[in-house]
């Protein structure tokens, strides 16, 4: 996918991607890269954080979206989004950029502990 990297912007998650067997065996941390629409991502974040989808969109800075979009269109791919319920998400602004670019699916790293 030309608009996204095959890594996140978080070293811990990138380490999970590089060393999945270690994280499963030593820490019980699992992961899967899934593809969803930007709206699906926002809905999952809202559910995870106990808010409305509109609340999630209200947290987005239009200036940051504009900056990320310009960088992406100039050839600098964005890091993959991430979800680690119930505590962590990274990617609202990137989801919005993807939505503005008309992307139907975006890569999301889902992380969970068993």
N, C-alpha and C positions, 0 to 999 in steps of 0.2 A: 504494500500500500504506500504510494508515494508521499502521502501527507503525514505518515506516522513512522517513527522509528520502531525497531524491534526491542526496545528497552523503555523503562520508565525514567522518571527524573529522580528516583529515590534509590540510593545505593543498596539498601537492604533488599528491596524488591528485585533489583537487578541481580543481586547475589542469588536469590531464590531461582531466578531464570537460568543462571549459569550452573548452579549446583543443586538441582532439584532433589536428587537422591539423599544428599546430606541433610537437607532441611526436613525431608519426610522422616528419615531414620532418627536423627538426633533431636529434632524439635517438634515433630508431628505437624509440620506446616506443609500444606498442600497448595497447589495453584493450578490454574487453567486459564489460557488466553481464550476469551470468547469474543464474539462480534455481535454488537447490538446497535440499534439506532441511537442517535444522540438523545432523543426523548426517552427512550428506555433507560439509558444511563441516569438521566436526571430523576426519573421515577424511582429507580433503585436507591439512589442517594437519599431521596426524600423519605422513602420507607425506612431506610436504615437509620436516619437521623430523627425520625418522628415529626417531620414537617410536611408541608404541602410542596408540590412540584413548583408552584409559583414562588414560594419562599426561596427555593433553590435558585430559580432564575433571578430573583431579586438580589441575590448575593453576587451576581456577576457584574464586573466592572466593564462597561462598554469600551473604555479606553484600552484596557488590557486585551480585550477581544480584538480590537482593531490592530493593536501591536502584533499579537500572535498571528493574526490572519495575514498581515503584510509580510511577516517573516516567513510564513509557510509558503505564500505565493511566490516569494523571492527564492525559494528552493531550500529552505531550512525546515526539514520535517519536525513535527512535534513529538514529544515523548508519548508513549502509550499511556492511556488512562488506567487507574487502578481503583479497586474496591476491596476493602477488607472489613466486612461487617463484624461487629457493630460499631467499630471505632474509626475507621480511616477511609477517606476517599481523596483522590487527587485527580482533578480533571474537569471541573465544571466549565472553566473558560475554554478548554480545548474542545469540549463537547459542543459548546456554542459556536466556535469557529467551524467545526465540522458541519454543524447544522446550516450555517450561513453559506458554506461551500457546496451545500446540497449533497453531502455524503450520506449514503443510505446506511452504511455500517461502519463502526469504528472499533478498533481493538481495545479490549479492556482486560487487564490482568486481575483475575479474581483470586483472592488469597483467603484461606481459612485454616483453622487448627482443629485437628481431631485428636 
